[in-house]
């Protein structure tokens, strides 16, 4: 009996010890957990910060611009269809360099001719005004077709960013009533200067319909000296490229200043790509600094824009042999740039 009682007492003492050790362990674990520094609550970035982060990410990416001018002639859409087939295979933002729907840029021309060809890329296109859009004095059909994408009605000039690049779309129809011209101090020139100041340090490409320089056979049609004040602003901002149409041909110039002087370090490379499909225009005697020319090939100009450089490539319609390509550093991102 004594032995039995001792056994029971021993069992009770062992059980008590076990319970005490468990409680001690639980207590020590909770105490340890409470002693650890708590992680701060995660907060979502504000919309402004999120947008800033997205822009920073975009500027690290390589992007594509592709397009041409002088596109859909309602009397024969075969050229426009051929260039549309090229763009269909190239992702990126599409630029349309004016004279988009012939002959009058009317609502019917846009609906029946442009929309049935290049209209397939409408949601990724950034257009510019040509002179044929102004066969109706206010280019109303153009603005109705494009809506807010085409810039403010009555102006037609605007800008946007793609990747690390700032893109300026000009209205080069300087003599249109109500635009105010393109001279220094005009509404468009004043806007351009301010826009470039707000985007200082970015790589810059500008485009519109008319060219300052072209070797077109008719000087009056090919060379538009009224654009020089706009070029002067672009040159001062170290713009890299100016694209144009109007001449139904392809021509690439070496980098030059607004007065046509060769300037490999800070000059603007102009490329005329009025090759969208309407028709072909003969070229005359090559102008100074003209590096590449072709007058009988439809095609599109593809620009591959990286944060510090760009590549250009003229892609001809199927079965055509002419091509042109090259690359260069962006002025505002090149080593030793001002």
Beta strands, then each sheet from edge to edge (+ up, - down):
strand 1: 63-68
strand 2: 72-73
strand 3: 93-96
strand 4: 101-102
strand 5: 125-127
strand 6: 158-162
strand 7: 165-169
strand 8: 203-207
strand 9: 241-244
strand 10: 250-253
strand 11: 269-273
strand 12: 290-294
strand 13: 299-305
strand 14: 309-316
strand 15: 324-329
sheet 1: 5+ 3+ 1+ 13- 14+ 15-
sheet 2: 2+ 4+
sheet 3: 6+ 7- 8- 9- 11- 10+ 12-
end
